């Protein structure tokens, strides 16, 4: 048998291997992605936020809150809501909001802390708030609008005072999870301040 007769036989397997390699390169990632999607294996389950995201979306308008400024250039807000009386739990959240605000460091001027009250406070408590938190804004809260807007959210969010993060556009974006310390909310707020272009 001559060399010219053997050449086609040796080239044919190499051509088939090249074709199989091309098919594997094209179909391999598709098959791997399909397996990951159907089995969940290899898909990371991490998230960047440590606090509870507020979904479905809420806005300060839903709570009939009258903030001084809402929109581009407005500050971020650490908002404490108290649909009832401002008790010790409410005051603890006001203190925590102030601590988080201070802890944002050089970004602190981009953040305000606000207390929204469903009931008027006593003159004594008002004097205490003014003395201990001179930068704290107090605004009225409609308890009925507040509770109605939270009907699609966890029931625990409707009970007692709560701490929220409100973006400059008036959207309520994060809720302080009682299971997580204020440090988690601080980390989330720092991240939002870092990536935000609106406030």
Phi, psi and omega in degrees: 000135184275166180295327182291331179282332182278334185301315181298324182294324181281332180283328185300313178296325178295319178297321179293321178296320178297317179297316178296323178295319178296316178298318180296320179295323182280311186275337182303306179298325179295315179296317179297318179295320179296317178297318179296320181291322183278326183261338183081359181285132177088358179267122180291143181246029180272157175222157184273333181275146179253343179261174182279125174289141181270103178222132359295162188296143175235154174228164178294337176294327177299330180264004180057039179271136179254091178274150183302318186216130175224132179133187181300131182093348178286160180280162165285155183226135168264108190251122173260125177251136177223094182293338176253218178286156175270095183269193179299322179296322178295313180297326178295321179289324176299316178297316180297318178299319179295318179296319178296317179302311180297321184290347176288353173067235185293347177269002186300331180287350177268000185233141173237155172245136189228144176242119178255119188245134176277342178228147178293143179270160178291162178299324180295313180293323179298319178294322179295316179296319180294325180286314185278331184225073185297337180269356183290128174268138176245130178224153179285148179236134175276107182302322181294312179296321180299309182292321179299319183290338182264009184296333180266006182249172180305139183299328180300333180291341181270351186262118174070190181289150182222157178241129185231159169249127181245130181279169183301337181274002178089011178272134177275110191256328182226150176237137178288119178278122180303335179286342179250141178288170179300338179300324179295317179294323177299315180299318179294318180295318177301318179296316180297318179296325182292319185265350185285141174246001187254346183208000000 
